[in-house]
Amino acid sequence: MKLTTRGSVAAAFMACMATAVTITPAAAGTSVPVDLPLENLERVLPIEAPELRTGVPVPVAGAPDGTRYVTGRMLPKRTLPSVPFTAELPETAVELPVKDPLGEGSLGALRAVSKTSDLGLSSPGASLGAPVSAPRSDLRGRLVPVLPQVAPITPVLQGTPAAALLMD
């Protein structure tokens, strides 16, 4: 391998490592911060644009609920288990400057702030029944075809969001 080829491979590797180091802190948290630019509203509306800071929750998967074997069933309960996720609903802040309608000054800023709260999520799952019955003694151990049963497990979303409206 030539020296120039080694140098370009090393430079590409270092660039990838530098990118990974800068991305890792944002991806390591349970939410990604987002600042929304609303300055273009000032061109359309005759008001000063509000500031909006929020974040996007990043769900982290947990261990799925295991299947449970029940006596008398050929397939276990929770054949398709639901997977729990945890996330953090980040703080959201909207700040709108309020002008004095009688004069040139400003009355302050109207702020709406929601606090950070934890979220609990769970994916849907299902319990499935077998298309045949268990061996029956009255039929000398033969299996009987039956309609398979499906019991869906509903998804769950839990959280306690809270917000406040403040005037500075």
Phi and psi in degrees as GROMACS dihedral restraints (atoms count N, CA, C in turn):
[ dihedral_restraints ]
;  ai    aj    ak    al  type     phi  dphi    fc
    3     4     5     6     1   -71.8    20    10
    4     5     6     7     1   160.7    20    10
    6     7     8     9     1   -65.2    20    10
    7     8     9    10     1   -37.4    20    10
    9    10    11    12     1   -68.9    20    10
   10    11    12    13     1   -36.0    20    10
   12    13    14    15     1   -66.9    20    10
   13    14    15    16     1   -42.8    20    10
   15    16    17    18     1   -62.5    20    10
   16    17    18    19     1   -40.3    20    10
   18    19    20    21     1   -65.2    20    10
   19    20    21    22     1   -40.3    20    10
   21    22    23    24     1   -71.6    20    10
   22    23    24    25     1   -35.5    20    10
   24    25    26    27     1   -65.7    20    10
   25    26    27    28     1   -42.4    20    10
   27    28    29    30     1   -64.7    20    10
   28    29    30    31     1   -39.0    20    10
   30    31    32    33     1   -66.4    20    10
   31    32    33    34     1   -40.8    20    10
   33    34    35    36     1   -65.0    20    10
   34    35    36    37     1   -40.7    20    10
   36    37    38    39     1   -62.9    20    10
   37    38    39    40     1   -43.8    20    10
   39    40    41    42     1   -66.0    20    10
   40    41    42    43     1   -36.2    20    10
   42    43    44    45     1   -65.3    20    10
   43    44    45    46     1   -41.6    20    10
   45    46    47    48     1   -64.5    20    10
   46    47    48    49     1   -41.3    20    10
   48    49    50    51     1   -65.1    20    10
   49    50    51    52     1   -40.9    20    10
   51    52    53    54     1   -64.6    20    10
   52    53    54    55     1   -39.3    20    10
   54    55    56    57     1   -65.0    20    10
   55    56    57    58     1   -42.6    20    10
   57    58    59    60     1   -64.1    20    10
   58    59    60    61     1   -38.3    20    10
   60    61    62    63     1   -67.5    20    10
   61    62    63    64     1   -36.9    20    10
   63    64    65    66     1   -75.6    20    10
   64    65    66    67     1   -28.6    20    10
   66    67    68    69     1   -83.1    20    10
   67    68    69    70     1   -32.7    20    10
   69    70    71    72     1   -55.3    20    10
   70    71    72    73     1   -46.4    20    10
   72    73    74    75     1   -61.3    20    10
   73    74    75    76     1   -35.8    20    10
   75    76    77    78     1   -72.5    20    10
   76    77    78    79     1   -37.6    20    10
   78    79    80    81     1   -79.1    20    10
   79    80    81    82     1   -19.1    20    10
   81    82    83    84     1   -74.3    20    10
   82    83    84    85     1   -24.8    20    10
   84    85    86    87     1   -78.4    20    10
   85    86    87    88     1   178.9    20    10
   87    88    89    90     1   -97.3    20    10
   88    89    90    91     1     5.3    20    10
   90    91    92    93     1  -152.0    20    10
   91    92    93    94     1   153.0    20    10
   93    94    95    96     1  -111.1    20    10
   94    95    96    97     1   122.2    20    10
   96    97    98    99     1   -69.3    20    10
   97    98    99   100     1   143.9    20    10
   99   100   101   102     1  -136.9    20    10
  100   101   102   103     1   127.2    20    10
  102   103   104   105     1  -110.0    20    10
  103   104   105   106     1   119.1    20    10
  105   106   107   108     1   -92.0    20    10
  106   107   108   109     1   124.0    20    10
  108   109   110   111     1   -80.0    20    10
  109   110   111   112     1   115.6    20    10
  111   112   113   114     1  -115.7    20    10
  112   113   114   115     1    19.3    20    10
  114   115   116   117     1   -63.9    20    10
  115   116   117   118     1   -26.7    20    10
  117   118   119   120     1   -69.7    20    10
  118   119   120   121     1   -15.8    20    10
  120   121   122   123     1   -65.1    20    10
  121   122   123   124     1   -27.4    20    10
  123   124   125   126     1   -64.8    20    10
  124   125   126   127     1   -25.0    20    10
  126   127   128   129     1   -74.1    20    10
  127   128   129   130     1   -30.0    20    10
  129   130   131   132     1   -95.4    20    10
  130   131   132   133     1   -43.5    20    10
  132   133   134   135     1  -105.5    20    10
  133   134   135   136     1   146.3    20    10
  135   136   137   138     1   -84.2    20    10
  136   137   138   139     1    42.2    20    10
  138   139   140   141     1  -130.6    20    10
  139   140   141   142     1   163.0    20    10
  141   142   143   144     1   -76.0    20    10
  142   143   144   145     1   137.9    20    10
  144   145   146   147     1   -68.4    20    10
  145   146   147   148     1   140.1    20    10
  147   148   149   150     1   -75.5    20    10
  148   149   150   151     1   161.7    20    10
  150   151   152   153     1  -103.4    20    10
  151   152   153   154     1   133.2    20    10
  153   154   155   156     1  -129.0    20    10
  154   155   156   157     1   118.1    20    10
  156   157   158   159     1  -122.6    20    10
  157   158   159   160     1   129.2    20    10
  159   160   161   162     1  -151.1    20    10
  160   161   162   163     1  -161.6    20    10
  162   163   164   165     1  -157.5    20    10
  163   164   165   166     1   166.9    20    10
  165   166   167   168     1  -113.3    20    10
  166   167   168   169     1   123.3    20    10
  168   169   170   171     1   -67.2    20    10
  169   170   171   172     1   143.0    20    10
  171   172   173   174     1  -113.5    20    10
  172   173   174   175     1   105.8    20    10
  174   175   176   177     1   -68.8    20    10
  175   176   177   178     1   138.9    20    10
  177   178   179   180     1  -113.8    20    10
  178   179   180   181     1   121.8    20    10
  180   181   182   183     1   -74.1    20    10
  181   182   183   184     1   142.7    20    10
  183   184   185   186     1  -107.1    20    10
  184   185   186   187     1  -168.7    20    10
  186   187   188   189     1   -78.7    20    10
  187   188   189   190     1   132.9    20    10
  189   190   191   192     1   -67.5    20    10
  190   191   192   193     1   152.0    20    10
  192   193   194   195     1   -64.9    20    10
  193   194   195   196     1   133.1    20    10
  195   196   197   198     1   -76.0    20    10
  196   197   198   199     1   163.9    20    10
  198   199   200   201     1   -76.2    20    10
  199   200   201   202     1   155.7    20    10
  201   202   203   204     1  -125.8    20    10
  202   203   204   205     1   127.0    20    10
  204   205   206   207     1   -88.0    20    10
  205   206   207   208     1   133.1    20    10
  207   208   209   210     1  -121.4    20    10
  208   209   210   211     1   137.2    20    10
  210   211   212   213     1   -63.7    20    10
  211   212   213   214     1   132.6    20    10
  213   214   215   216     1    95.2    20    10
  214   215   216   217     1    -6.6    20    10
  216   217   218   219     1  -109.7    20    10
  217   218   219   220     1   141.1    20    10
  219   220   221   222     1   -80.5    20    10
  220   221   222   223     1   -35.3    20    10
  222   223   224   225     1  -106.6    20    10
  223   224   225   226     1   147.9    20    10
  225   226   227   228     1   -72.0    20    10
  226   227   228   229     1   159.9    20    10
  228   229   230   231     1   -69.7    20    10
  229   230   231   232     1   153.9    20    10
  231   232   233   234     1    55.2    20    10
  232   233   234   235     1    56.3    20    10
  234   235   236   237     1   -59.9    20    10
  235   236   237   238     1   -40.7    20    10
  237   238   239   240     1  -110.2    20    10
  238   239   240   241     1    95.0    20    10
  240   241   242   243     1   -71.6    20    10
  241   242   243   244     1   153.1    20    10
  243   244   245   246     1   -84.4    20    10
  244   245   246   247     1   148.4    20    10
  246   247   248   249     1  -108.0    20    10
  247   248   249   250     1   124.7    20    10
  249   250   251   252     1   -82.0    20    10
  250   251   252   253     1   145.5    20    10
  252   253   254   255     1  -128.2    20    10
  253   254   255   256     1   148.5    20    10
  255   256   257   258     1  -122.2    20    10
  256   257   258   259     1   147.2    20    10
  258   259   260   261     1  -154.2    20    10
  259   260   261   262     1   172.0    20    10
  261   262   263   264     1  -126.3    20    10
  262   263   264   265     1   120.8    20    10
  264   265   266   267     1   -77.9    20    10
  265   266   267   268     1   111.8    20    10
  267   268   269   270     1   -73.1    20    10
  268   269   270   271     1   166.7    20    10
  270   271   272   273     1   -67.4    20    10
  271   272   273   274     1   137.7    20    10
  273   274   275   276     1  -121.2    20    10
  274   275   276   277     1   131.5    20    10
  276   277   278   279     1  -131.6    20    10
  277   278   279   280     1   127.8    20    10
  279   280   281   282     1  -119.9    20    10
  280   281   282   283     1   125.7    20    10
  282   283   284   285     1  -124.9    20    10
  283   284   285   286     1   122.4    20    10
  285   286   287   288     1  -121.3    20    10
  286   287   288   289     1   117.9    20    10
  288   289   290   291     1   -68.3    20    10
  289   290   291   292     1   137.4    20    10
  291   292   293   294     1  -112.0    20    10
  292   293   294   295     1   120.4    20    10
  294   295   296   297     1   -89.4    20    10
  295   296   297   298     1   152.2    20    10
  297   298   299   300     1   -74.4    20    10
  298   299   300   301     1   121.1    20    10
  300   301   302   303     1   -69.6    20    10
  301   302   303   304     1   -19.0    20    10
  303   304   305   306     1   -95.7    20    10
  304   305   306   307     1   -13.0    20    10
  306   307   308   309     1  -147.3    20    10
  307   308   309   310     1  -164.3    20    10
  309   310   311   312     1   -90.8    20    10
  310   311   312   313     1   -15.2    20    10
  312   313   314   315     1   -78.6    20    10
  313   314   315   316     1  -172.0    20    10
  315   316   317   318     1  -123.2    20    10
  316   317   318   319     1   141.0    20    10
  318   319   320   321     1   -85.6    20    10
  319   320   321   322     1   -10.0    20    10
  321   322   323   324     1   127.5    20    10
  322   323   324   325     1  -146.4    20    10
  324   325   326   327     1  -137.6    20    10
  325   326   327   328     1   140.2    20    10
  327   328   329   330     1   -96.9    20    10
  328   329   330   331     1   124.4    20    10
  330   331   332   333     1  -121.9    20    10
  331   332   333   334     1   136.8    20    10
  333   334   335   336     1  -116.4    20    10
  334   335   336   337     1   122.0    20    10
  336   337   338   339     1  -128.9    20    10
  337   338   339   340     1   129.5    20    10
  339   340   341   342     1  -109.1    20    10
  340   341   342   343     1   142.2    20    10
  342   343   344   345     1   -84.9    20    10
  343   344   345   346     1   161.6    20    10
  345   346   347   348     1   -68.9    20    10
  346   347   348   349     1   135.2    20    10
  348   349   350   351     1  -140.5    20    10
  349   350   351   352     1   152.7    20    10
  351   352   353   354     1   -84.0    20    10
  352   353   354   355     1   143.6    20    10
  354   355   356   357     1  -116.5    20    10
  355   356   357   358     1   141.5    20    10
  357   358   359   360     1  -120.3    20    10
  358   359   360   361     1   123.8    20    10
  360   361   362   363     1  -122.5    20    10
  361   362   363   364     1   154.8    20    10
  363   364   365   366     1  -146.0    20    10
  364   365   366   367     1   130.9    20    10
  366   367   368   369     1   -76.2    20    10
  367   368   369   370     1   160.3    20    10
  369   370   371   372     1   -69.6    20    10
  370   371   372   373     1   157.3    20    10
  372   373   374   375     1  -143.4    20    10
  373   374   375   376     1  -172.2    20    10
  375   376   377   378     1  -158.7    20    10
  376   377   378   379     1   149.3    20    10
  378   379   380   381     1  -110.0    20    10
  379   380   381   382     1   128.9    20    10
  381   382   383   384     1  -115.5    20    10
  382   383   384   385     1   143.4    20    10
  384   385   386   387     1   -99.8    20    10
  385   386   387   388     1   153.7    20    10
  387   388   389   390     1   -73.9    20    10
  388   389   390   391     1   151.3    20    10
  390   391   392   393     1   -78.0    20    10
  391   392   393   394     1    -2.0    20    10
  393   394   395   396     1  -130.4    20    10
  394   395   396   397     1   155.7    20    10
  396   397   398   399     1   -82.4    20    10
  397   398   399   400     1   170.4    20    10
  399   400   401   402     1   -68.3    20    10
  400   401   402   403     1   157.4    20    10
  402   403   404   405     1   -56.6    20    10
  403   404   405   406     1   130.0    20    10
  405   406   407   408     1  -105.2    20    10
  406   407   408   409     1   133.6    20    10
  408   409   410   411     1   -71.6    20    10
  409   410   411   412     1   -31.3    20    10
  411   412   413   414     1   -71.6    20    10
  412   413   414   415     1   -17.8    20    10
  414   415   416   417     1  -108.1    20    10
  415   416   417   418     1    21.3    20    10
  417   418   419   420     1    59.3    20    10
  418   419   420   421     1    42.0    20    10
  420   421   422   423     1    82.0    20    10
  421   422   423   424     1     7.3    20    10
  423   424   425   426     1   -78.1    20    10
  424   425   426   427     1   155.0    20    10
  426   427   428   429     1   -94.4    20    10
  427   428   429   430     1   145.2    20    10
  429   430   431   432     1  -114.1    20    10
  430   431   432   433     1   130.5    20    10
  432   433   434   435     1   -67.2    20    10
  433   434   435   436     1   135.7    20    10
  435   436   437   438     1  -133.6    20    10
  436   437   438   439     1   160.9    20    10
  438   439   440   441     1   -70.7    20    10
  439   440   441   442     1   127.7    20    10
  441   442   443   444     1   -67.8    20    10
  442   443   444   445     1   142.9    20    10
  444   445   446   447     1  -101.5    20    10
  445   446   447   448     1   141.5    20    10
  447   448   449   450     1  -125.5    20    10
  448   449   450   451     1   127.3    20    10
  450   451   452   453     1  -123.2    20    10
  451   452   453   454     1   104.3    20    10
  453   454   455   456     1   -72.0    20    10
  454   455   456   457     1   144.7    20    10
  456   457   458   459     1  -102.5    20    10
  457   458   459   460     1   120.0    20    10
  459   460   461   462     1   -73.0    20    10
  460   461   462   463     1   148.0    20    10
  462   463   464   465     1   -72.6    20    10
  463   464   465   466     1   157.0    20    10
  465   466   467   468     1  -128.0    20    10
  466   467   468   469     1   139.5    20    10
  468   469   470   471     1  -132.2    20    10
  469   470   471   472     1   119.4    20    10
  471   472   473   474     1  -125.3    20    10
  472   473   474   475     1   138.1    20    10
  474   475   476   477     1  -170.0    20    10
  475   476   477   478     1   165.9    20    10
  477   478   479   480     1  -132.8    20    10
  478   479   480   481     1    71.2    20    10
  480   481   482   483     1   -72.2    20    10
  481   482   483   484     1   146.5    20    10
  483   484   485   486     1  -141.8    20    10
  484   485   486   487     1   147.4    20    10
  486   487   488   489     1  -141.8    20    10
  487   488   489   490     1   160.4    20    10
  489   490   491   492     1  -140.1    20    10
  490   491   492   493     1   146.4    20    10
  492   493   494   495     1  -110.7    20    10
  493   494   495   496     1   121.5    20    10
  495   496   497   498     1  -125.2    20    10
  496   497   498   499     1   149.9    20    10
  498   499   500   501     1  -122.1    20    10
  499   500   501   502     1   118.4    20    10
